[in-house]
Amino acid sequence: MWEDFSQKLADAKERVHRLQKAQRRREELKKRQYAQERAIVEYELQLEAEQADVDKLTGLTLTNLFHTVLRSKAEQLELERQQALAAALRLQEEKKKLEDTKANLLQVGEMLASCSTAEHDYKQLMAAKESALRSAPESSLELAAMEEQIADQTVSVKEIQEALTAGQRVMASLEDASNSLEKAENWGKWDLWGGGGMITHHAKHDHIDNARNFIHQANHQLLEFRDELKDLERTIHVEIDISGTLKMADFWFDGLITDWIVQGRIQSSQEQTLQAIHNVRIVVNQLRSERSAAEAALSALRNKRQTWIEETKMD
């Protein structure tokens, strides 16, 4: 009984393999078909243009007269005809390729139809065998141990992903703050160069306010990021600030000295922000690498479990 069952499972797995291969092949052929159809349109336009050049030389046109006077009409006509022929041959060849591609797509479609239930059949057979293995004490314990490993690794992947997501939020807010500070610095330079005025002041301070809001948001998000990193037994120390008196000083004590002070504070804040971005990026990149490794480990554990179910013999 179990020998027959094992053969059915092996057959189902092979059909799943053929199905997946056919699905990949279909996608490749569709892309090829699209490229060939575009090429045919381009070749048709080329042929039309080359034929138009031939017609100009065989009709009563200024071009015809020009080449006749110069005694080059025959040579030019031959050249144009050769180019038109080359365009026609390219078009013919591409149409033949398209026919072959469509024929291959029909073959792949037949393969997909013949294997349409493969994944369903395979899952049903695997579920039946897994159920039988669970009823046997020894195999049940081995299966439970593998599933515990998978559960632990799943949690690990989830925790890394949560930390990575939190870090990416911090990065986005810091980058927004840096962009706002850069704009504020540019307006500040214009102010120092003598282009100042109320419009410049307002523009500069709007960007300072935006930067302050983004930095406040980043500092709040950093708290969540730190909490997530604690779960992974890591720490990160990043904190930046823009003084709330900066705007008041520039408005109420306007002058070159104060403008230089404000500009210096903007640059200082930008330096801190860029350093914070650098620090967070290091951790985020490390988390990306760890997530990839953790996902690969999880995939390996799942494949190991699947292979074990497939290959374990039943009494």
Backbone as a ProteinNet text record, in pm:
[ID]
protein_1_A
[PRIMARY]
MWEDFSQKLADAKERVHRLQKAQRRREELKKRQYAQERAIVEYELQLEAEQADVDKLTGLTLTNLFHTVLRSKAEQLELERQQALAAALRLQEEKKKLEDTKANLLQVGEMLASCSTAEHDYKQLMAAKESALRSAPESSLELAAMEEQIADQTVSVKEIQEALTAGQRVMASLEDASNSLEKAENWGKWDLWGGGGMITHHAKHDHIDNARNFIHQANHQLLEFRDELKDLERTIHVEIDISGTLKMADFWFDGLITDWIVQGRIQSSQEQTLQAIHNVRIVVNQLRSERSAAEAALSALRNKRQTWIEETKMD
[TERTIARY]
83.4	0	85.8	184	264.4	361.9	401.2	487.3	411.5	284.9	200.6	179.2	158.9	139.1	264.8	381.1	507.4	528.1	488.1	501.5	409.2	288.3	193.9	250.5	312.2	369.8	484.9	570	681.8	632.2	525.7	468.2	410.1	343.6	283.7	391.5	500.1	610.1	670.9	686.4	740	647.2	517.9	421.3	426.2	447.2	462.5	585.7	693.6	816.8	791.4	720.6	690.1	599.5	503.8	413.8	491.2	577.2	654.8	748.4	807.9	895.8	815.9	695.2	610.4	565.9	538.7	498.9	611.1	734.1	849	869	854.2	870.1	765.4	643.7	536.6	569.2	619.1	653.7	765.1	865.4	974.5	922.3	833.3	779.8	691	616.7	533.6	618.5	727.5	818.8	879.3	916.6	974.2	871.8	748.6	642.8	621.7	620.4	601.5	715.3	839.9	955.5	950	909.3	902	791.9	679.8	570.5	612.9	687.1	738.7	839.2	925.7	1025.7	958.9	850.1	778.7	723.3	667.9	615.4	728.5	843.1	957.1	1007.1	1014.2	1060.4	961.1	831.8	731.9	747.1	775.6	797.7	924.8	1029.8	1153.5	1130.9	1056.4	1028.8	947.8	851.2	769.5	855.3	948.9	1036.4	1130	1186.2	1276.2	1201.6	1079.1	999.4	965	943.1	914.6	1034.9	1156.4	1277.7	1289.7	1253.4	1255.7	1156	1036.7	931.9	973.1	1047.8	1092.6	1183.8	1266.4	1361.5	1298.8	1184.5	1117.9	1005.5	971	863.9	918.6	829.3	867.2	874.2	987	1005.9	1134.7	1153.6	1276.5	1396.7	1375	1483.4	1526.2	1427.5	1454.5	1534.4	1489	1556.8	1699.8	1717.5	1848.4	1946.9	1904.4	1993	2015.4	1916.6	1932.8	2038.3	2033.3	2130.2	2270.6	2284.1	2416.3	2459	2374.3	2404.3	2430	2355.4	2371.4	2240.5	2142.8	2011.5	2014.5	2079.1	2081.2	2147.5	2264.4	2334.3	2253	2191.5	2112.3	1988.5	1926.1	1807.1	1842.2	1956.3	1999.1	2024.7	2086.2	2112.6	1982.3	1887.5	1759.5	1684	1691.3	1623.3	1687.5	1820.7	1889.6	1848.9	1837.9	1796.8	1653.2	1568.3	1428.3	1418.9	1500.7	1501.3	1550.3	1654.9	1707	1602.1	1527.8	1421.5	1311.1	1278.3	1174.6	1217.9	1345.2	1396.1	1396.6	1434.4	1432.1	1290.1	1196.6	1056	1005.7	1040.4	997.6	1054.4	1182.6	1247.5	1184.3	1154.5	1094.9	953.9	879.8	745.2	753.3	855.7	874.4	908.3	993.2	1025.9	901.3	815	692.4	601.3	593.8	513.1	566.5	699	760.4	730	737	708.6	564.2	471.1	329.6	306.4	377.4	365.3	418.4	529.2	583.7	488.5	423.2	325.1	209.2	166.2	58.8	104.1	227.3	280.4	287.4	335.3	343	204.1	107.8	-30	-84.6	-49.7	-93.8	-28.9	97.8	166.7	103.4	71.6	8	-128.2	-202.3	-334.1	-321.8	-220.9	-205.1	-158.5	-95.4	-44.4	-122.3	-238.7	-313.3	-346.8	-365.8	-402.8	-281.1	-162.2	-42.7	-19.7	-24.9	3.1	-102.7	-227.9	-336.6	-318.6	-287.1	-267.7	-150	-41.1	77.9	48.4	-20.8	-52.7	-141.4	-237	-325.5	-247.4	-160	-80.6	14.9	75.1	165.4	89.4	-30.5	-111.1	-148.4	-180.2	-217.6	-97.1	20.1	138.7	179.9	170	203.8	113.6	-13.7	-108.1	-70.9	-30.5	10	137.1	231.3	355.3	330.7	234.5	203.1	143.6	83.5	20.9	122.9	243.4	349.1	434.9	456.4	526.6	663.7	747	884	886.9	816.9	816.4	744.7	646.7	575.1	668.1	755.6	850.8	949.6	997	1092.7	1027.4	903.2	829.8	805.9	770.6	746.6	873.2	989	1115.7	1147.3	1123.4	1147.7	1053.5	929.7	832	863.5	921.1	962.4	1077.3	1170	1279.2	1224.7	1129.3	1069.6	997.8	926.1	854.5	951.4	1060.4	1160.6	1223.9	1255.3	1318.2	1220.3	1093.3	990.5	982.1	988	986.5	1109.8	1224.1	1348.2	1338.6	1286.7	1269.2	1175.3	1066.9	969.3	1030.9	1109	1170.5	1272	1349.3	1445.4	1371.2	1263.7	1185.5	1123.2	1072.9	1013.2	1118.4	1238.3	1346	1386.2	1393.5	1430.1	1327.5	1200.2	1094.4	1103.3	1127.2	1141.1	1261.3	1371.3	1490.6	1469.2	1396.5	1367.7	1280	1189.9	1108.4	1197	1290.4	1383	1464.5	1514.8	1594.2	1515.4	1388.9	1306.4	1286.9	1260.5	1240.3	1369.1	1481.6	1609.2	1646	1618.5	1647.7	1559.2	1433.1	1344.9	1397.9	1445.2	1501.5	1624.8	1710.3	1831.1	1797.7	1697.8	1655.2	1604.2	1527.7	1475	1587.6	1685.3	1798.7	1883.4	1896.7	1972	1903.6	1771.3	1697.7	1708.2	1700.4	1714.9	1853.3	1954.2	2091.3	2105.8	2044.7	2052.5	1984.9	1868.4	1801.4	1884.9	1951.3	2037	2154.8	2212	2321.7	2273.4	2154.5	2097	2076.8	2037.5	2017.6	2150.1	2255.4	2386.1	2446.2	2413.1	2468.2	2396	2300.6	2232.2	2098.1	2051.4	1921.3	1810	1836	1740.5	1616.7	1524.6	1397	1298.9	1176	1074.3	1048.9	1050.9	1025.6	1135.9	1262.4	1375.1	1366.1	1334.3	1319.3	1213.8	1097.9	988.2	1024.3	1085.4	1122.9	1222.3	1323.7	1425.5	1363.7	1279.6	1222.4	1117.3	1050.4	958.3	1035.5	1150.4	1231.6	1291.8	1328.9	1377.7	1268.3	1145.7	1032.8	1007.3	1015.1	995.6	1101.8	1226.8	1336.8	1314.9	1273.4	1248.9	1140	1034.2	925.2	973.1	1052.7	1102.9	1197.7	1280.4	1374	1298.5	1195.5	1111.2	1049.2	1001.9	942.4	1046.2	1167.6	1274.3	1312.7	1323.1	1357.8	1251.5	1124.9	1016.6	1027.4	1055.2	1067.2	1189.4	1292.5	1411.2	1381.1	1285	1246.1	1194	1109.8	1056.5	1168.3	1258.2	1370.4	1457.8	1485.5	1566.1	1497.4	1364.1	1290	1301.6	1289.4	1299.1	1440	1540.4	1678.9	1710	1644.7	1663.8	1621.9	1514.3	1470.1	1577	1661.1	1770.4	1903.3	1893.8	2011.7	2112.7	2061.5	2146.7	2106.1	2194.5	2162.2	2208	2145.3	2186.3	2164.2	2259.9	2250.8	2256.8	2141.6	2131.9	2033.4	2074.8	1983.1	2027.7	1934.3	1964.2	1855.9	1886.9	1793.2	1817.4	1711.3	1721.6	1661.8	1737.9	1691.1	1569.1	1473.1	1353.6	1378.1	1492	1522.3	1584.7	1617.8	1685.1	1601.1	1475.6	1387.1	1365.3	1343.6	1319.8	1440.4	1560	1680.4	1692.1	1662.4	1678.5	1575.1	1455.9	1351.8	1371.2	1398.4	1395.2	1530	1635.9	1768.3	1839.2	1767.7	1817.7	1946.4	2041.6	2167.8	2266.4	2377.6	2473.2	2528	2559.3	2615.5	2516.5	2390.7	2288.6	2264.5	2265.3	2246.4	2355.8	2480.2	2589.6	2570.8	2520.9	2495.3	2389.6	2281.2	2173.4	2225.5	2302.5	2356.9	2447.9	2526	2612.6	2533.2	2422.1	2338.4	2272.3	2232.5	2173.1	2275.1	2396.7	2501.5	2535	2538.2	2566.2	2456.7	2331.9	2219.8	2226	2265.8	2277.2	2386.5	2498.9	2607	2561	2488	2436.5	2338.7	2254.6	2154.2	2220.5	2319.8	2390.3	2463.5	2520.7	2587.3	2486.9	2368.9	2263.1	2218.7	2203.5	2166	2270.6	2396.8	2506.4	2499.4	2478.3	2473.2	2356.6	2240.1	2121.8	2136	2194.1	2208.9	2295.4	2399	2486.2	2403.9	2320.3	2239.2	2134.4	2071.6	1968.3	2027.6	2143.9	2207.7	2243.7	2287.8	2319.3	2192.6	2083.2	1956.4	1908	1929.5	1890.7	1966.5	2096.2	2176.8	2130.5	2102.4	2058.9	1921.2	1835.6	1703.6	1718	1803.2	1824.4	1877.6	1972.9	2028.6	1923.6	1842.9	1739.7	1631.8	1594.8	1494.7	1547.9	1676.3	1737	1738.9	1769.6	1770.8	1630.5	1530.9	1392.8	1349.7	1386.7	1353.9	1419.6	1543.2	1614.2	1544.9	1498.8	1428.5	1297.5	1226.4	1100	1124.8	1229.2	1262.7	1305.4	1378.6	1421.3	1299.4	1202.5	1080.7	1004.6	992.8	920.1	988.2	1120.5	1195.4	1184.1	1187.8	1176.6	1042.8	934.5	801.6	797.1	854.5	852.5	929.8	1044.4	1134.6	1121.4	1056.3	1042.4	953.4	1002	926	827.3	713	606.6	604.3	580.6	573	438.1
-122.2	0	125.7	129.9	251.6	267	152.1	163.3	231.6	195.7	258.3	405.9	435.8	574.6	657.3	602.4	672.4	701.2	607.7	628.5	740.8	742.9	850.2	986.1	989.7	1114.6	1159.3	1063.4	1096.2	1146.6	1082.2	1125.4	1267	1293.3	1425.3	1533.2	1499.6	1597.1	1626.5	1524.5	1542.8	1630.4	1610.5	1692.7	1838.3	1858.2	1995	2060.3	1983	2034.5	2075.6	1990.1	2022.7	2144.6	2155	2270.5	2399.8	2400.5	2521.3	2557.8	2457.7	2481.6	2541.2	2488.6	2540	2683.3	2713.8	2849.7	2949.5	2911.4	2998.5	3014.6	2903.9	2907.2	2997.4	2990.8	3074.8	3223	3261.3	3401.7	3446.8	3360.4	3393.4	3411	3322	3328.7	3451.1	3489	3608.5	3733.8	3741.3	3854.9	3855.9	3736	3725.9	3766.3	3722.4	3757.1	3908.3	3971.3	4116.3	4187.8	4143.6	4205.6	4184.4	4065.6	4037.6	4118	4134.5	4214.2	4360.2	4410.7	4547.1	4558.5	4457.9	4458.9	4455.9	4379.9	4371.9	4508.1	4578.5	4713.4	4805	4797.7	4881.3	4845.1	4714.8	4672.3	4712.5	4707.9	4751.5	4899.4	4978.7	5121.8	5145.2	5067.5	5079.5	5043.9	4933.8	4891.2	4996.1	5053.1	5157.6	5277.7	5314.4	5427.8	5396.3	5273.7	5235.9	5229.8	5179.1	5172.1	5311.9	5402.7	5540.7	5602.6	5568.1	5618.4	5564	5436.6	5377.5	5447.6	5472.2	5537.7	5677.4	5746.1	5881.1	5878.5	5774.6	5766.1	5712.7	5648.6	5595.9	5685.5	5788.9	5880.2	6011.2	6096.2	6228.3	6326.5	6324.2	6411.8	6489.1	6589.9	6667.9	6580.6	6484.5	6392.3	6311.2	6260.3	6184	6269	6393.1	6482.3	6511.8	6533	6563.2	6449.9	6326.2	6212	6183.9	6214.6	6195.8	6290.6	6416.2	6516.4	6476.8	6427.8	6388.8	6250.3	6185.6	6052.7	5950.2	5964.8	5869.9	5799.1	5818.8	5763.8	5610.6	5546.1	5399.3	5343.1	5403.8	5356.4	5379.9	5498.9	5530.5	5441.6	5415.4	5330.4	5189.1	5139.1	5005.4	4997.6	5103.6	5108	5108.8	5190.9	5199.2	5067.2	4999.7	4870.8	4764.8	4768.8	4675.8	4698.6	4823.6	4855.6	4812.9	4832.7	4790.2	4638.8	4568.2	4422.6	4373.5	4437.1	4398.5	4417.7	4529.9	4555.8	4451	4411.7	4310.6	4175.3	4140.7	4013.2	4010.1	4123.6	4130.5	4114.5	4178.3	4168.4	4024.9	3961.3	3822.8	3729.3	3749.2	3664.8	3683.2	3807.6	3834	3775.7	3779.7	3720.1	3568.8	3508.4	3363.6	3331.2	3413.3	3393.6	3405.1	3500.3	3518.9	3397.3	3340.3	3218.8	3104.7	3091.3	2986.1	3008.6	3133.3	3165.7	3131.9	3165.3	3134.3	2983.7	2910.1	2763.4	2707.7	2763.2	2719.8	2751.6	2865.3	2902.2	2803.8	2756	2655.8	2526.1	2485.7	2364.3	2378.9	2494.5	2520	2521.2	2577.6	2579.2	2439.7	2348.6	2208.7	2143.9	2173.2	2120.5	2172.7	2302.3	2361.5	2297	2270	2208.2	2066.9	1993.6	1854.8	1846.4	1952.9	1953.3	2048.4	2089.1	2192.7	2154.6	2024.7	1981.3	1929.6	1945	1885.4	1935.5	2065.9	2120.7	2075.9	2073.6	2029	1882.3	1800	1656.8	1634.5	1705.4	1691.6	1729.7	1842.8	1887.3	1786.4	1729.7	1630.7	1505.9	1457.2	1338.9	1366.1	1485.7	1522	1531.8	1587.4	1599.6	1461.9	1370.5	1234.9	1163.3	1178.6	1113.1	1176.8	1309.5	1378.1	1331.3	1314.8	1267.7	1127.2	1044.2	907.7	909.9	996.5	1005.9	1057.4	1144	1197.6	1089.9	990.2	885.2	783.6	786.6	695.2	766.7	709.5	779	833.3	750.1	792.7	905.5	887.5	989.4	1115.8	1099.7	1215.3	1306.8	1245.7	1325	1398.5	1331.6	1393.6	1509.6	1489.5	1594.2	1713.8	1687.3	1796.6	1877.6	1810.5	1880	1972.9	1923.7	2008	2128	2107	2215.8	2320.3	2276.1	2371.4	2458.8	2398.3	2475.8	2578.3	2536	2626.8	2741.5	2711.5	2815.1	2916.6	2867.1	2956.5	3045.9	2987.3	3065.3	3165.3	3130	3222.5	3345.6	3323	3434.9	3522.2	3460.2	3534.6	3623.4	3568	3646.7	3764.3	3738.3	3843.4	3955.1	3920.5	4021.6	4107	4042.6	4118.2	4212	4162.9	4246.3	4364.8	4344.1	4453.8	4560.2	4517.4	4613.1	4685.8	4613.6	4674.7	4778.4	4746.3	4841.1	4967.6	4950.4	5066	5151.4	5087.2	5160.3	5234.7	5175.2	5241.2	5365.3	5360	5478.7	5591.6	5558.9	5659.1	5719.2	5634.1	5680	5777.9	5744.3	5830.7	5968.1	5971.9	6099.8	6181.3	6116.9	6187.4	6242.7	6166.2	6214.1	6332.4	6329.3	6444.8	6567.2	6544.8	6655	6712.1	6626.3	6670.7	6752.7	6708.8	6784	6922.4	6930.2	7059.6	7150.3	7094.5	7173.7	7223.6	7140.2	7183.2	7302.7	7298.5	7410.8	7534.7	7515	7628.5	7690.5	7605.4	7655.5	7736.4	7689.4	7761.8	7897.9	7901.8	8031.3	8122.5	8060.5	8138.3	8200.6	8128.6	8183.3	8302.5	8288.5	8399.5	8521.6	8493.9	8602	8672.2	8595.1	8653.3	8728	8687.1	8751.7	8881.1	8920.1	9046	9032.5	8911.2	8893	8874.1	8913	8887.7	8974.9	8944.4	9012.6	8921.1	8967	8887.3	8753.4	8754.2	8628.6	8527.4	8576.2	8488	8436.1	8528.1	8487.6	8379.7	8403.8	8307.6	8173.1	8177.8	8052.8	7973.8	8045.4	7979.5	7916.9	7993	7943.1	7835.6	7839.1	7729.4	7598.1	7604	7481.8	7441.3	7540.2	7508.3	7440	7493.1	7432.3	7289.9	7270.7	7136.2	7040.4	7089.8	7005.5	6969.9	7069	7043.1	6936.4	6946.1	6848.2	6707.3	6701.9	6571.3	6511.7	6597.6	6549.3	6504.3	6579.8	6537.6	6400.9	6385.4	6257.8	6146.4	6176.6	6076.3	6035.8	6133.3	6102.3	6013.4	6038.8	5954.8	5812.9	5806.5	5675.3	5599.5	5673.6	5609.3	5529.8	5578.1	5504.9	5366.5	5362.8	5233.8	5147.7	5212.2	5140.4	5077	5154	5100.8	4982	4992.7	4882.1	4755.3	4773.5	4657.7	4598.8	4685.9	4637.9	4566.9	4610.3	4543.1	4397.5	4372.3	4233.8	4150.5	4219.2	4151.3	4168.6	4225.6	4247.9	4340.8	4453.4	4555.2	4691.4	4789.4	4926.2	5023.1	5140.9	5248	5379.9	5469.6	5598.8	5710.8	5769.3	5880.4	5981.9	6107.4	6212.2	6345.4	6421.3	6551.8	6649.9	6778.7	6880.4	7010.1	7085.8	7221.3	7315.2	7412.7	7501.9	7580.7	7592.3	7670.2	7819.9	7865.6	8009.3	8055	7962.7	7998.3	8093	8059.5	8140.9	8278.5	8286	8413.9	8505.8	8452.4	8534.8	8597.2	8521	8572.6	8679.8	8665.4	8763.3	8892.9	8880.9	8998.8	9067.6	8996.5	9058.3	9045.6	9087.5	9070.3	9148.7	9090.6	9155.7	9053.1	9098.1	9007	8906.1	8954.2	8862.8	8752.5	8794.3	8695.9	8600.3	8653.1	8567	8461.9	8502.8	8406.7	8300.9	8344	8248.9	8147.7	8200.8	8111.5	8014	8066.9	7981.4	7873.6	7911.6	7813.2	7705.2	7745.8	7646.4	7551.4	7605.6	7520.2	7416.8	7463.3	7371.7	7267.4	7312.3	7218.7	7112.2	7156.2	7061.4	6964.5	7015.5	6928.6	6824	6864.7	6770.6	6661.2	6702	6602.9	6507.7	6564.7	6482.5	6382.2	6428.4	6338.2	6228.8	6263.4	6163.2	6061	6110.9	6021.3	5926.4	5981.9	5898.3	5789.2	5827.7	5731.7	5621.1	5660.2	5561.7	5465.6	5520.5	5436.3	5347	5401.9	5322.9	5199.4	5213.1	5098.3	4985.1	5020.9	4920.1	4862.6	4949.7	4904.6	4808	4841.2	4751.6	4616.8	4620.8	4496.2	4412.7	4480.1	4409	4348.1	4418.5	4362.3	4232.8	4234.7	4114.3	4000.8	4034.3	3931.5	3876.9	3963.9	3915.2	3815.8	3847.3	3756.3	3621.5	3626.5	3501.9	3424.1	3495.1	3428.9	3367.9	3438.7	3384.9	3262.1	3265.5	3149.3	3028.5	3054.6	2946.6	2889.2	2976.6	2931.9	2847.7	2893.3	2817.5	2680.1	2675.3	2547	2451.3	2503.2	2419.6	2366.2	2449.5	2405.8	2300.8	2322.6	2223.8	2091.6	2101.6	1980.7	1902.2	1971.5	1906.1	1841.2	1915.3	1863	1738.6	1745.5	1630.8	1510.9	1537.1	1429	1359.2	1434.7	1374.7	1291.2	1347.9	1277.4	1145.4	1146.4	1031.5	930.6	970.7	876.6	760.1	640.7	520.4	485.8	439.4	398.4	247.2	202.1	54.9	0.9
0	0	0	94.7	107.6	-8.3	-71	-188.6	-302	-319.9	-422.8	-390.5	-261.2	-218.8	-247.8	-217	-239.6	-388.1	-473.4	-617.6	-664	-608.9	-643.9	-601.2	-485.2	-435.6	-524.7	-565.6	-654	-789.2	-840.1	-968.2	-956.3	-846.4	-825.8	-816.8	-749.2	-737.3	-873.6	-956.7	-1090.6	-1175.1	-1159.9	-1234	-1186.4	-1056.9	-1004.4	-1066.7	-1077.9	-1138.7	-1284.2	-1359	-1498.9	-1508.6	-1415.6	-1414.4	-1393	-1294.4	-1263.8	-1378.8	-1440.1	-1554.5	-1670.6	-1692.9	-1800.8	-1772.6	-1646.7	-1610.2	-1637.9	-1602.2	-1630.5	-1781.3	-1853.8	-1998.4	-2063.6	-2013.2	-2068.8	-2052.2	-1934.8	-1911.6	-2005.7	-2026.4	-2118.6	-2260.8	-2303.3	-2439.1	-2458.8	-2356.3	-2366.6	-2385.4	-2309.7	-2325.4	-2465.5	-2513.7	-2647.4	-2753.3	-2736.4	-2831.9	-2837.8	-2721.7	-2716.8	-2789.8	-2767.2	-2832.1	-2983.3	-3025.8	-3169.3	-3236.7	-3172	-3229.3	-3245.2	-3148	-3159.7	-3273.4	-3285.7	-3392.9	-3529.7	-3543.2	-3670.9	-3709.4	-3613.1	-3641	-3688.8	-3623.1	-3661.4	-3801.1	-3832	-3964.3	-4073	-4041.6	-4138.7	-4170.5	-4068.2	-4089.6	-4171.8	-4143.2	-4220.3	-4367	-4389.9	-4527.1	-4601	-4531.6	-4592.4	-4632	-4545.5	-4574.5	-4690.7	-4694.4	-4803.3	-4936.6	-4934.3	-5056.1	-5106.1	-5013.8	-5052.7	-5122.9	-5078	-5142.8	-5284.5	-5302.2	-5436.3	-5527.2	-5475.4	-5554.2	-5597.5	-5511.5	-5547	-5669	-5675.7	-5786.3	-5915	-5906	-6026.2	-6073.8	-5999.2	-6036.9	-6089.7	-6134.5	-6185.6	-6070	-6000.8	-5885.9	-5901.6	-5817.3	-5818.9	-5785.4	-5696	-5661.3	-5782.1	-5856.2	-5977.8	-6075.7	-6098.6	-6191.1	-6145.5	-6018.2	-5962.2	-5989.5	-5961.1	-5982.1	-6131	-6216.7	-6360.9	-6415.3	-6374.8	-6420	-6377.1	-6258.8	-6208	-6254.8	-6332.9	-6387.8	-6275.9	-6162.4	-6052.4	-6019.5	-6103.3	-6073.3	-6064.4	-6160.1	-6162.2	-6037.6	-6003.8	-5883.9	-5757.5	-5748.3	-5629.5	-5620	-5733.7	-5736.3	-5692.6	-5738.9	-5699.7	-5549	-5495.8	-5351.8	-5272.2	-5317.6	-5246.9	-5253	-5368.9	-5382.3	-5291.9	-5281.2	-5192.2	-5046.2	-5008.5	-4871.6	-4845.5	-4945.9	-4931.8	-4921.2	-5001.7	-4995.9	-4860.3	-4807.8	-4676.4	-4567.6	-4577.3	-4479.3	-4491	-4615.5	-4637.1	-4581.8	-4599.5	-4548	-4395.4	-4333.4	-4186.9	-4134.9	-4205.1	-4164.8	-4178	-4288.2	-4311.1	-4203.9	-4171	-4070.4	-3933.3	-3898.2	-3766.7	-3757.4	-3867.8	-3867.7	-3849.5	-3910.1	-3892.5	-3746.9	-3686.3	-3545	-3458.1	-3490.8	-3413.2	-3426.1	-3546.4	-3565.2	-3479.3	-3474.4	-3391.8	-3243.8	-3201	-3060.9	-3025	-3114.2	-3088.8	-3084.1	-3169.3	-3167	-3034.9	-2987.7	-2858.9	-2744.6	-2754.1	-2650.6	-2647.2	-2764.1	-2768.3	-2700.7	-2726.6	-2663.8	-2512.1	-2467.8	-2323.5	-2262.3	-2334.9	-2285.6	-2265.2	-2356.3	-2342.7	-2220.3	-2197	-2079.4	-1950.9	-1948.1	-1830.4	-1804.2	-1909.8	-1894.1	-1837.6	-1886.3	-1841.2	-1696.2	-1646.7	-1509.2	-1418.6	-1460.3	-1388.2	-1243.9	-1216	-1080.1	-1001.4	-1057.3	-996.5	-853.7	-833	-700	-599.5	-642.3	-553.2	-515.4	-615.5	-589.4	-495	-518.9	-436.6	-291.6	-271.3	-135.9	-63.2	-134.3	-72.5	-29.4	-116.4	-84.2	32.2	32.4	141.9	273.8	269.5	391	445.3	355.1	397.1	459.7	399.4	454.1	586.2	593.6	718.1	831.6	801.5	902.9	950.4	857.8	895.2	979.8	945.7	1022.1	1163.8	1177	1310.6	1402.8	1342.4	1423.9	1475.2	1417	1462.3	1565.7	1685.5	1794.9	1756.6	1694.2	1665.6	1562.6	1452.4	1347.5	1393.5	1484.4	1536.9	1616.2	1696.4	1774.8	1684.6	1579.8	1488.2	1411.6	1372.1	1301.7	1392.4	1517.9	1613.6	1637.8	1642.9	1665	1547.9	1426	1308.3	1306.1	1343.5	1342.8	1449.5	1560	1663	1612.3	1539.4	1479.2	1380.4	1301.7	1202.3	1272.4	1379.5	1453.8	1514.2	1572.3	1631.6	1525.3	1409.7	1302.7	1243.3	1239.1	1189.5	1277.8	1408.8	1503.9	1484.5	1462.1	1441.2	1317.7	1208.5	1085.6	1110.6	1183.1	1211	1294.5	1395.9	1482	1404.8	1318	1236.6	1142.5	1083.2	990.9	1063.5	1184.1	1260	1292.9	1330.7	1357.8	1230.8	1120.5	993.1	950.3	963.7	928.1	1012.8	1143.9	1233.1	1192.7	1158.2	1116.2	986.1	894.2	766.5	786.7	884.3	914.6	966.4	1054.5	1107.1	993.3	905.7	791.9	706.4	677.7	592.6	655.9	787	855.5	858.8	884.2	887.1	749.7	645.6	510.2	474.5	517.7	496.1	571	693.3	771.9	702.8	651.2	583	459.1	384.5	265.6	303.6	411.4	457	504.5	575.9	622.5	505.8	404.2	286.1	219.6	210.2	152.1	239.7	370.4	462.4	449.9	435.3	421.4	292.1	183.6	56.6	65.1	131.4	150.4	241.1	340.2	429.1	355.6	261.4	181.7	99.7	43.8	-33.5	56	180.6	278.2	306.6	324.3	356.1	237.6	117.9	-1.3	-37.6	46.7	23.3	-45.9	-63.2	-129	-28.9	96	202.7	196.1	279.9	286	353.9	364.2	433.5	363.9	230.4	157.8	188.8	187.1	218.5	360.5	454.9	595.5	610.4	551.2	566.1	503.1	384.9	318	402.6	453.9	535.1	659.6	727.6	853.7	831.4	717.1	685.9	676.7	610.7	597.8	731.9	814.9	949.8	1030.8	1020.8	1093	1043.7	911	855.8	907.5	908.7	958	1103.7	1183.9	1326.2	1343.4	1262.5	1272.7	1234	1128.1	1084.1	1188.4	1248.3	1350.4	1475	1511.8	1624.7	1594.6	1473.8	1433.3	1437	1388.9	1387.5	1529.5	1620.1	1759.2	1823.4	1790.5	1842.6	1784	1654.4	1590.3	1640	1680.6	1734.6	1860.8	1939.1	2060.2	2024.2	1922.3	1876.2	1817.7	1743.7	1684	1792.5	1897.5	2007.7	2073.8	2091.9	2153.3	2068.9	1936.2	1847.9	1851.6	1858.5	1863.4	1994.6	2102.8	2231.3	2222.7	2145.1	2127.7	2057.8	1981.2	1911.2	1984.9	2105.3	2191.4	2124.2	2072.2	2012.9	2069.2	2053.5	2096.2	1988.6	1986.3	1895.9	1968	1957.9	2026.8	1923.4	1895.2	1799.9	1855.1	1860.4	1907.2	1849.8	1791.1	1733.5	1775.3	1763.4	1810.2	1733.9	1714.1	1659.5	1762.7	1804.4	1910.3	1866.2	1954.2	1924.7	1923.1	1977.7	1979.4	1849	1762	1637.3	1553.4	1537.7	1455.2	1516.4	1646.6	1713.8	1698.8	1713.3	1704.9	1566.8	1465.7	1330.4	1298	1353.5	1325.6	1403.9	1533.4	1619	1635.5	1602.9	1611.8	1477.9	1374.5	1239.5	1220	1151.5	1124.5	1076	1022.2	961.6	1061.6	1184.2	1285.1	1318.8	1344.5	1378.5	1262.6	1138.6	1022.2	1013.5	1043.8	1042.5	1151.7	1267.8	1376.5	1334.1	1274	1228.4	1124	1028.8	923.3	982.5	1080.9	1146.1	1216.6	1280.3	1348.8	1249.4	1134.7	1031.1	984.8	957.4	912	1018.3	1144.2	1253.3	1263	1250.3	1255.5	1138.2	1022.2	904.7	926	984.5	1012	1107.5	1211.3	1307	1239.1	1153.4	1084.5	991.5	915.1	823.1	899.9	1015.4	1097.1	1150.4	1189.2	1237.4	1126	1004.8	890.4	869.4	876.7	859.1	964.4	1089.6	1198.2	1181.9	1146.6	1131.8	1008.6	901.5	778.7	801.9	882.3	912.1	974.5	1071.4	1139.6	1044.5	964.5	870.4	768.3	715	617.6	680.7	806.3	876.2	895.7	928.2	946.2	815	704.4	574.4	547.2	575.8	554.2	645	770.3	865.9	828.3	775.8	733.4	619.5	522.5	410	458.4	551.5	604.7	683.5	762.4	843.1	754.3	647.4	554.8	481.9	448.4	382.3	477	603.6	702.9	722.2	724.8	740.2	619.8	500.6	379.5	382.1	430.5	438.3	535	648	745.7	688.1	617.7	556.6	448.9	369.9	267.1	329.2	439.5	510.3	559.3	615.9	664.9	549.8	438.8	324.1	267.5	254.4	202.5	296.6	426.5	524.5	510.7	495.7	479.5	352.2	242.7	115.4	121.4	187.3	179	293	401.9	513.7	474.5	496.6	461.7	570.1	525.5	618.8	628.1	750.3	770.9	724.1
[MASK]
+++++++++++++++++++++++++++++++++++++++++++++++++++++++++++++++++++++++++++++++++++++++++++++++++++++++++++++++++++++++++++++++++++++++++++++++++++++++++++++++++++++++++++++++++++++++++++++++++++++++++++++++++++++++++++++++++++++++++++++++++++++++++++++++++++++++++++++++++++++++++++++++++++++++++++++++++++++++++++

